[in-house]
Amino acid sequence: MSWPENRTPEHLLESDRAAGFDISADFRRFSQMNDVFTRAFWDKRVRSKDSDAFFASYRMEAAPRRGDGFTQADFALRNASWLISDMISERNAAEGEREGFQAPIRSSVPVADIQADLGGPADAAANIKRVARLFGADLVGITAIDLRWHYADRPDVREMKPVPNDLPPGLTHVIVMGHAMDFGLVETYPSALAGAATGREYSHEAAIVMQLAAYIRNLGYEAVASMNDTALVIPYAVKAGLGEYGRNQMVLTPEFGPRVRFSKIFTNLDMALDAVKPLGMAHYCQDCTACAAACPVKALPFGAPDFGEEVASGSPSTLRGVRKWSSNAEACFGYWTKIKTDCAICMRVCPFNRDYTRAADRLWRWLARRHMGAAGVKLARWWEARRGKRARLKPSQWWARGH
């Protein structure tokens, strides 16, 4: 079934335009059963001995081998970084829920009977953002709930069958939080060591999103904590003013480039919404193909954003009906399974993946984001080309640095 009446809700039209969202009459809500990671458990086109071994490697079945970045210590650090996230995601697996990934995170905190008065929407937003940062969120934005981005269904992980993807009624707002990944670890992609950057933030965000949801529930408002589950987070992050969508299929943020994981909270607390921000980063992407060129399996597109017809025709893992850059999810995940860890070469080589504590990198970002117009962008491209191909940091060098 297509989106009801194939129309964008009236109250979202303006923010859609600001975000550059182009949604066709063929738009379909995405079934989480078709997420490539979910398909690896039920779809023989994706599941293989390699994919089974990939998931097993995150437990005690890691296969350390010769090769910098793939030693026992590298796998041990990666797997330890996932520990807190794993504890949350596995606690209700017997009931078919993989919380934070294929089901929202359950709360043990009841909603208080009395609703606290936080002032007006602007005051409430400021309050929530302050608490989110206190708990450890690096970025925080607020946007309106938008069911177009919610999964049409979610998997029951016991039998990998689709079940309803329901939330409590009356939710109106979404709090989106960004969690920055460690720059040094990201510089070692692809390696098992680099995977610790991903796992560390999933564990961090699991704690942060649960704590903030508990705070809101104690204030007397509904709050549902969510990580990769329930809804696509990229459109929510863009609508919350946190970044722009890049060729590498990631949200590009001014503060950290693509080096960010996202979590979200669905709530009925009335807060001021953040505006979509034109950041100039997606514009830079239009003529930059660094990520596509560096992808070892050529899973990323070189051309302009489109509705993904060519990719979608052969892949249920592609969102249909939205003009954007689309990847070959099967090729990407297939490479992950071969190396037994996540690959984020596209993140590492992105020109916006920089250490912005350095003045030179901040100047480059200022130019690349069109603050000096077309001439500034041209200078930024020249500067990036002059810097040349970005060498991967050897994992052994990361270990030798001392931290």
matplotlib code that plots the C-alpha trace (Angstrom):
import matplotlib.pyplot as plt

x = [0.0, 1.3, 1.3, -2.3, -3.4, 0.3, 0.3, 2.7, 0.8, 0.1, 2.0, 5.2, 5.3, 7.3, 10.0, 10.1, 10.9, 13.6, 15.1, 15.1, 12.9, 11.4, 8.9, 7.0, 3.6, 5.4, 6.6, 6.2, 6.8, 9.7, 9.3, 12.1, 11.9, 13.8, 16.6, 19.7, 20.7, 17.3, 17.3, 20.5, 18.4, 15.6, 16.6, 18.8, 19.9, 21.7, 22.2, 25.4, 28.0, 29.9, 27.0, 26.4, 30.1, 30.0, 27.3, 29.0, 32.2, 30.6, 30.4, 33.2, 33.5, 35.7, 38.3, 41.4, 44.0, 47.2, 46.7, 47.0, 43.6, 42.3, 44.2, 42.5, 42.9, 41.2, 38.2, 38.2, 38.0, 35.3, 33.1, 33.6, 32.5, 29.1, 28.5, 25.9, 24.0, 23.9, 22.6, 19.7, 19.0, 19.0, 17.0, 13.6, 14.7, 12.6, 9.5, 10.6, 12.0, 15.6, 15.3, 17.0, 17.4, 14.2, 11.9, 11.7, 13.4, 11.0, 10.9, 10.7, 9.7, 6.0, 4.6, 4.0, 0.4, 1.1, 2.6, 5.3, 5.0, 8.1, 6.9, 6.1, 7.4, 10.7, 11.4, 10.6, 12.9, 15.7, 15.2, 15.2, 18.3, 20.2, 19.4, 20.3, 23.7, 24.1, 23.6, 26.2, 24.5, 26.8, 23.9, 20.2, 17.4, 13.6, 11.2, 7.6, 6.6, 6.3, 4.8, 6.2, 9.5, 8.2, 8.6, 5.5, 6.2, 9.0, 10.4, 9.5, 13.1, 12.0, 10.7, 11.7, 8.0, 6.6, 4.5, 2.9, 5.2, 3.0, 3.7, 1.4, -1.2, -0.9, 2.9, 3.7, 7.4, 10.7, 13.9, 16.9, 20.3, 23.7, 26.6, 30.1, 32.3, 36.0, 38.1, 41.2, 39.4, 37.5, 40.8, 41.6, 38.7, 38.4, 39.5, 38.0, 39.6, 37.6, 34.4, 34.9, 34.0, 30.6, 29.9, 31.1, 28.5, 25.7, 26.4, 26.6, 23.4, 21.5, 22.2, 21.6, 18.3, 17.0, 18.0, 16.4, 13.2, 13.0, 13.4, 10.6, 8.3, 9.1, 7.9, 4.5, 4.8, 5.0, 8.5, 9.6, 13.4, 14.6, 17.9, 17.8, 14.3, 10.8, 11.7, 14.4, 16.5, 18.2, 15.1, 14.4, 18.0, 17.8, 14.4, 15.7, 18.4, 21.3, 22.8, 22.3, 22.2, 25.4, 26.4, 27.8, 24.3, 25.1, 24.1, 26.8, 27.0, 28.9, 30.5, 31.7, 31.0, 29.6, 31.1, 27.9, 25.4, 21.8, 19.1, 15.6, 12.8, 9.1, 7.1, 3.9, 5.8, 5.1, 8.5, 9.6, 10.7, 14.1, 14.3, 15.9, 19.3, 20.9, 24.4, 26.1, 27.5, 25.2, 26.0, 29.7, 28.7, 27.3, 30.7, 32.6, 32.9, 35.6, 33.4, 32.2, 35.7, 37.0, 34.3, 36.0, 32.8, 31.5, 28.3, 28.0, 26.6, 28.7, 25.8, 23.2, 20.5, 17.5, 14.6, 16.8, 15.0, 18.0, 19.1, 15.5, 14.6, 16.8, 16.8, 14.1, 16.5, 16.2, 13.7, 11.5, 9.9, 12.4, 15.0, 18.3, 21.6, 21.1, 23.6, 23.8, 23.0, 23.8, 27.2, 28.1, 26.9, 28.6, 31.9, 31.3, 30.7, 33.9, 36.1, 34.0, 33.5, 31.8, 33.4, 33.2, 35.8, 33.2, 33.1, 36.8, 37.6, 34.7, 36.3, 34.0, 35.5, 38.1, 39.4, 37.8, 39.9, 42.4, 42.1, 43.0, 40.2, 37.7, 38.8, 38.3, 34.8, 33.9, 34.9, 33.3, 30.0, 29.7, 30.3, 32.4, 30.2, 31.2, 34.8, 35.1, 33.8, 36.2, 39.1, 38.0, 38.0, 41.4, 42.7, 41.2, 42.7, 46.1, 45.9, 45.6, 44.4, 43.8, 45.9, 44.4, 45.9, 47.4, 45.7, 49.1, 49.8, 46.5, 47.5, 51.0, 49.8, 48.6, 45.2]
y = [0.0, 3.4, 6.3, 7.4, 9.5, 9.7, 13.1, 14.8, 16.0, 19.7, 20.6, 19.0, 20.6, 23.6, 21.6, 19.1, 21.9, 23.3, 19.8, 19.3, 16.2, 15.1, 12.4, 10.8, 9.2, 5.8, 6.3, 3.3, 3.1, 0.8, -2.7, -3.4, -7.0, -5.7, -4.0, -5.9, -6.9, -8.4, -10.1, -11.8, -14.0, -15.0, -14.2, -16.7, -14.0, -12.3, -15.1, -17.1, -18.9, -15.6, -13.6, -16.2, -16.0, -12.2, -12.1, -14.8, -12.9, -10.3, -12.9, -15.3, -16.7, -14.0, -15.2, -13.2, -13.5, -12.1, -8.6, -5.2, -4.4, -8.0, -9.4, -10.9, -7.6, -5.7, -8.0, -8.0, -4.2, -4.1, -6.7, -5.1, -1.8, -3.3, -4.8, -2.3, -2.1, -5.9, -6.2, -4.0, -5.5, -9.1, -8.8, -9.4, -11.4, -14.4, -12.2, -11.4, -8.0, -6.9, -3.6, -0.6, -2.4, -4.2, -3.0, 0.2, 0.2, -0.7, 1.6, 0.4, 4.0, 4.7, 8.0, 10.3, 11.2, 14.9, 16.8, 19.3, 22.8, 23.6, 26.9, 27.3, 25.1, 27.1, 26.6, 22.9, 22.5, 24.2, 22.1, 18.8, 19.8, 20.8, 17.4, 15.5, 17.1, 16.5, 12.8, 12.8, 13.7, 15.6, 17.0, 17.5, 18.6, 18.4, 17.9, 16.8, 13.2, 12.0, 8.5, 8.4, 7.4, 4.8, 1.2, -0.4, -3.3, -4.7, -8.3, -10.6, -11.9, -15.4, -16.4, -13.4, -12.7, -9.2, -7.8, -4.4, -1.5, 0.3, 3.3, 4.7, 7.1, 10.9, 11.2, 14.5, 15.3, 13.5, 14.3, 13.4, 13.0, 12.7, 10.7, 11.4, 8.5, 8.6, 10.2, 8.1, 4.8, 5.9, 6.6, 2.9, 1.7, -1.0, -3.0, -4.8, -2.2, 0.6, -1.3, -0.2, 3.3, 2.1, -0.2, 2.4, 4.9, 2.4, 1.6, 5.3, 6.1, 3.2, 4.7, 8.3, 7.7, 5.6, 8.2, 11.1, 9.1, 8.3, 12.0, 12.9, 10.1, 11.4, 14.8, 13.2, 12.8, 9.8, 9.0, 6.0, 5.5, 4.4, 3.7, 2.0, 0.7, 2.0, 4.6, 5.7, 8.2, 10.0, 12.0, 12.8, 14.0, 16.2, 17.6, 18.3, 20.6, 18.4, 17.8, 16.9, 13.7, 12.8, 10.6, 8.1, 7.4, 9.2, 12.4, 15.0, 17.3, 20.5, 19.4, 15.9, 15.3, 11.8, 10.5, 10.4, 7.8, 8.9, 8.0, 9.4, 9.7, 9.8, 12.0, 14.0, 16.8, 20.0, 21.6, 24.2, 22.6, 23.2, 24.5, 22.7, 24.3, 24.8, 23.7, 23.5, 20.1, 18.1, 20.7, 19.9, 16.2, 16.8, 17.1, 14.9, 11.2, 10.4, 7.9, 6.1, 5.9, 4.4, 1.8, -1.6, -3.1, 0.0, 0.0, 3.8, 5.9, 8.3, 10.2, 12.7, 11.8, 9.9, 7.8, 4.7, 3.0, 0.9, -0.1, -0.6, -2.8, -5.6, -4.8, -4.7, -3.0, 0.3, 2.9, 3.7, 7.0, 9.4, 11.2, 10.6, 8.8, 5.0, 2.3, -1.3, -2.6, -6.3, -5.5, -3.3, -5.9, -8.7, -7.0, -6.6, -10.3, -11.1, -9.0, -10.0, -6.4, -3.2, -1.2, 2.5, 3.5, 5.9, 7.6, 7.8, 9.3, 11.8, 15.3, 16.4, 13.8, 16.1, 17.0, 20.3, 21.2, 22.3, 25.8, 24.7, 22.2, 24.7, 27.1, 24.4, 23.6, 27.3, 27.5, 24.1, 25.2, 28.1, 30.9, 32.6, 31.5, 29.5, 30.8, 29.5, 26.0, 26.0, 26.8, 24.1, 21.5, 22.6, 22.4, 18.9, 17.7, 19.1, 17.1, 14.0, 10.5, 10.1, 7.2, 4.9, 5.1, 1.7, 0.1, -0.7, 3.0, 3.6, 1.1, 2.6, 6.2, 5.6, 6.9]
z = [0.0, -0.9, 1.6, 2.2, -0.8, -1.8, -0.1, 2.3, 5.4, 5.1, 8.3, 7.0, 3.5, 4.5, 6.4, 3.5, 1.1, 3.5, 3.8, 0.1, 0.4, -2.9, -2.4, -5.3, -5.6, -5.5, -1.9, 0.3, 4.0, 4.6, 6.1, 8.6, 7.5, 4.4, 6.3, 5.1, 8.6, 9.3, 5.9, 6.9, 9.2, 6.8, 3.2, 1.5, -0.9, 2.0, 4.6, 4.2, 6.2, 6.1, 7.5, 10.2, 11.1, 11.0, 13.7, 15.7, 15.8, 18.1, 20.8, 21.8, 18.3, 16.9, 14.5, 15.1, 12.4, 11.1, 9.9, 11.6, 13.2, 13.4, 16.4, 19.4, 21.3, 18.4, 18.4, 22.2, 22.4, 19.7, 21.4, 24.8, 23.4, 22.5, 25.9, 27.3, 24.0, 23.9, 27.4, 26.5, 23.1, 24.4, 27.5, 25.9, 22.9, 24.2, 23.6, 20.1, 20.8, 20.1, 21.8, 20.3, 16.9, 16.0, 18.8, 20.9, 24.3, 27.1, 30.0, 33.6, 34.7, 34.8, 33.6, 36.6, 37.3, 37.5, 34.5, 35.4, 34.1, 32.1, 30.8, 27.1, 24.3, 24.0, 27.7, 27.5, 24.5, 26.4, 29.4, 27.5, 25.5, 28.7, 30.3, 27.1, 27.1, 30.8, 30.1, 27.3, 24.0, 21.7, 19.5, 20.2, 17.9, 18.1, 15.2, 14.6, 14.5, 10.9, 10.3, 6.8, 8.2, 10.6, 9.6, 8.1, 10.4, 12.5, 12.9, 15.7, 16.2, 17.4, 13.9, 11.9, 11.0, 10.6, 13.5, 14.0, 14.7, 17.2, 19.5, 22.2, 20.9, 21.1, 20.4, 18.7, 19.0, 18.3, 20.2, 18.0, 19.7, 18.0, 19.5, 18.1, 17.2, 18.3, 15.5, 16.1, 16.0, 12.8, 11.2, 11.4, 9.3, 8.0, 11.0, 14.0, 16.1, 14.3, 15.1, 18.7, 17.7, 16.6, 19.5, 22.0, 20.8, 20.7, 24.3, 25.2, 23.4, 24.9, 28.4, 27.3, 25.5, 28.4, 31.0, 29.0, 28.4, 32.2, 33.0, 30.7, 32.1, 35.6, 34.4, 33.6, 29.8, 27.6, 26.2, 24.1, 23.8, 20.4, 18.6, 15.2, 15.8, 15.0, 12.4, 10.0, 11.9, 9.0, 7.9, 11.5, 12.1, 9.0, 10.0, 13.5, 12.0, 12.9, 9.4, 5.8, 3.9, 2.1, -0.8, 1.7, 3.1, 6.3, 8.0, 7.6, 10.7, 10.9, 14.2, 13.3, 9.7, 9.1, 12.3, 14.3, 15.5, 16.3, 18.8, 19.3, 21.7, 20.8, 23.2, 23.8, 25.6, 23.7, 22.7, 20.2, 16.9, 15.4, 11.9, 9.0, 8.4, 5.0, 5.8, 2.4, 3.0, 0.7, -2.0, -1.6, -2.0, -5.4, -7.0, -4.5, -5.1, -2.5, -0.7, -3.9, -5.3, -2.0, -1.6, -2.2, -3.6, -5.4, -3.4, -3.4, -6.3, -8.4, -10.0, -8.9, -6.3, -7.9, -6.9, -6.7, -9.6, -10.7, -7.2, -5.9, -8.9, -7.6, -3.9, -1.3, 1.0, -0.9, 0.3, -2.7, -3.7, -2.2, -4.4, -2.7, -3.1, -2.7, -2.0, -2.9, 0.5, -0.4, -1.7, 1.3, 3.9, 1.9, 2.3, 6.0, 6.3, 4.5, 6.9, 9.9, 11.1, 10.0, 7.2, 7.3, 4.7, 3.3, 6.7, 7.1, 3.6, 3.7, 3.5, 6.3, 8.6, 10.3, 13.7, 14.1, 17.1, 14.5, 13.0, 9.5, 9.5, 10.7, 8.0, 5.3, 6.7, 6.5, 2.9, 1.9, 3.4, 1.0, 3.5, 0.9, -2.0, -5.0, -4.9, -1.3, -2.3, -5.3, -2.9, -0.5, -3.3, -4.4, -0.8, -0.4, -3.7, -2.6, 0.6, -1.5, -0.7, 3.0, 4.4, 6.9, 10.4, 11.2, 14.1, 15.7, 15.6, 17.5, 20.2, 20.4, 21.0, 24.5, 25.5]

ax = plt.figure().add_subplot(projection="3d")
ax.plot(x, y, z, "-o")
ax.set_aspect("equal")
plt.show()
